[in-house]
C-alpha cells in the first residue's frame, strides 16, 4: 500500500484529535491523580458538617444535606486533603442535633475538637429547586397568538424549566471560631420536570433509601412490588447518573476546587490524629499538685498541650490535646509516672471523652 505525505499528515492529525477527546487514552488519569494527591503538602485536618438545607421545597425526609457533605468529603480526599471520616460523625451529629444541618457553630466547634479537626466546613443549600424559564419577547407574542387557538393550545404551547443548585460554604477555625474563607456556587441546567421532589424521587430517594422502599419514603403505602424489588448493584448509581446528581456534582467540584486553596497546611509538628480529653481529679492536696500533673502530661510524647481549666481541693479539671493513641493510654501513663507515685491515682469513671481520677 502506498502512503504519501498527505496520508501520513492526516493520520497524525487524527491520532492527535483522538488523544484529546474525553475517555480516550485516559487509563492513567486516576493513577496520576492519586500520585499527585499523595505528593501534595498535607493539609490540617478538616471536618465537613452536614449541609444546612434552607430551601424548604425539598421534603425533609430526603437527606440532601448529608449527601452533599459526603460528596464534598470525597472530593477533598481525592485532592489530597486530610478529612474526618463522615461515618464517624453520624452518631455525634445526631446526638447534637446537627443531622439536618442546624448551623449551631458552637456545637460544630466542640465536635471538631473532639475529632481532632483544625478546620470545619459549614455549608448551606440556599437553593435546590426548579423554576420556569423566562420566555423571550418573541415567544410571548407567539404564545399570545397561539392562546387564541384554544383547541390546540395545550399541544403547541410548552413550558421550559431550569434546575438550580446553589450553595454557600464557610471554612471555620476550630480553635478560634474565625471564618478563614467563604465561597458560593450556582449551577443551572435545563430540565423537563416542573417539580423538584418528583425529580429527586426518580434518583436520590430510590438510590439512598432503597432499603426503606420508594413508596415508604414518599409517604405512601409500601407495595408488594417495592418489597420484592432487588436493590441496584450500586446504590448510588441512579443518583450519580440522574440530572440532579450530575448538577450537584458540578457544584461540589467547584466548591472543592476553591476550598483546597484555603485550607491551612499542616506543619511538621502537627499531630496526625489530634483529640481532646477532659481529665478530672478529686482530692488533690493543693494547687501545686495540679500544676505538677499538667507538667507531667505536657512532657508525654504525642501530647500537643495540657491546660489547667480549674482547681479546687474537691475537683480539678485539666484539658489534654494529643494523639488518639496517647490519650487512649493516658491512665497507665499517669499511674506509671514516678513523680506521681505518691498520688496513688485510681480511676473513678472513664469514657471516650473524659476520665475521672481520685487521689489515694
Secondary structure, 3 states (H helix, E strand, C coil): CCCCHHHHHHHHHHHHHHHHCCCCCCCCHHHHHHHHHHHCCCECCEEECCCEECCCCCCCCCCHHHHHHHHHHHHHHHCCCCECCHHHHHHHHHHCCCCCCCCCHHHHHHHHHHCCCCEEEEEEEEEEEEEECCCCHHHHHHHHHHCCCHHHHHHHCCCCEEEEEEEEEEEEECCCCCEEEEEEEEEEEEECCCCHHHHHHCCHHHHHCCCCCHHHHCCCCCCHHHHHCCCCCCCCHHHHHCHHHHHHHHHHHHHHHHHHCCCCECCCCCCCCEEEEEEEEECCCCHHHHHHHHHHHHHCCCEEEEEEEECCCCEEEEEEEEEHHHHHCHHHHHHHCHHHHHHCCEEEEECCCEEEEECC
